[in-house]
Amino acid sequence: MSGSARALVAAGALLCSLTLVAWRQSRALGALGELERVRNERALVQAEKEAMERAIQHLESRARVVPVARDRLGMRTPQATEIVILPGEAP
């Protein structure tokens, strides 16, 4: 094999290896971009979950339930003489 043929083969091998490195790096950058997108989506879902949990806590709070029960259902807090404790086992 002549010197120019060797140089041509070496240049071709170098070009192939550089192309392979560039392809691999572009795939890695694409994967990192997708990972960042998923992380952002997860953070948004987590924030939404926390907001829903706060809303549930507010809706279940005594400070909200008592006035709603009074206004909508006509309920009131019982007097001590109206409370009956039934014997039985705890669930």
GUVOKOL-367190 format. One record per residue (C-alpha): residue number from 1; residue in three letters; x, y, z. Coordinates in steps of 0.25 Angstrom, whole numbers, plus 5000, padded with zeros to 4 digits. Example, Ala and Ser with C-alpha at 12.3 -4.5 7.8 and 13.67 -1.06 7.14 Angstrom:
<pts>
seq|type|x|y|z
1|ALA|5049|4982|5031
2|SER|5055|4996|5029
</pts>
This chain:
<pts>
seq|type|x|y|z
1|MET|5000|5000|5000
2|SER|5006|5013|4996
3|GLY|5007|5025|5005
4|SER|4996|5033|4999
5|ALA|4987|5021|5000
6|ARG|4990|5020|5015
7|ALA|4988|5035|5017
8|LEU|4974|5034|5010
9|VAL|4970|5022|5019
10|ALA|4975|5029|5032
11|ALA|4967|5041|5028
12|GLY|4955|5033|5025
13|ALA|4956|5026|5039
14|LEU|4958|5040|5045
15|LEU|4946|5045|5038
16|CYS|4937|5033|5042
17|SER|4942|5034|5057
18|LEU|4939|5049|5057
19|THR|4925|5047|5051
20|LEU|4922|5036|5062
21|VAL|4927|5045|5073
22|ALA|4918|5056|5068
23|TRP|4906|5047|5066
24|ARG|4908|5041|5080
25|GLN|4909|5055|5086
26|SER|4896|5060|5079
27|ARG|4889|5048|5084
28|ALA|4894|5051|5098
29|LEU|4889|5065|5097
30|GLY|4876|5061|5092
31|ALA|4874|5051|5104
32|LEU|4878|5062|5114
33|GLY|4868|5072|5108
34|GLU|4857|5061|5109
35|LEU|4862|5059|5124
36|GLU|4860|5073|5127
37|ARG|4846|5074|5121
38|VAL|4842|5062|5129
39|ARG|4848|5068|5142
40|ASN|4840|5081|5139
41|GLU|4827|5074|5136
42|ARG|4829|5066|5149
43|ALA|4832|5079|5157
44|LEU|4819|5085|5151
45|VAL|4811|5072|5155
46|GLN|4817|5072|5169
47|ALA|4813|5087|5171
48|GLU|4799|5084|5166
49|LYS|4798|5072|5176
50|GLU|4802|5081|5187
51|ALA|4792|5092|5183
52|MET|4781|5081|5183
53|GLU|4785|5076|5197
54|ARG|4784|5090|5202
55|ALA|4771|5092|5196
56|ILE|4766|5079|5202
57|GLN|4771|5083|5216
58|HIS|4763|5096|5215
59|LEU|4751|5089|5210
60|GLU|4751|5079|5221
61|SER|4755|5089|5232
62|ARG|4745|5092|5243
63|ALA|4746|5107|5241
64|ARG|4739|5104|5227
65|VAL|4730|5092|5230
66|VAL|4723|5098|5242
67|PRO|4718|5110|5235
68|VAL|4714|5102|5222
69|ALA|4707|5092|5230
70|ARG|4699|5103|5238
71|ASP|4696|5111|5225
72|ARG|4693|5100|5215
73|LEU|4687|5089|5224
74|GLY|4682|5097|5236
75|MET|4691|5089|5246
76|ARG|4696|5095|5259
77|THR|4706|5091|5270
78|PRO|4698|5082|5280
79|GLN|4697|5086|5294
80|ALA|4703|5077|5305
81|THR|4690|5071|5308
82|GLU|4687|5067|5294
83|ILE|4700|5059|5293
84|VAL|4698|5044|5295
85|ILE|4710|5035|5295
86|LEU|4706|5021|5291
87|PRO|4714|5009|5297
88|GLY|4721|5000|5287
89|GLU|4735|4996|5282
90|ALA|4744|5005|5275
91|PRO|4745|5002|5260
</pts>
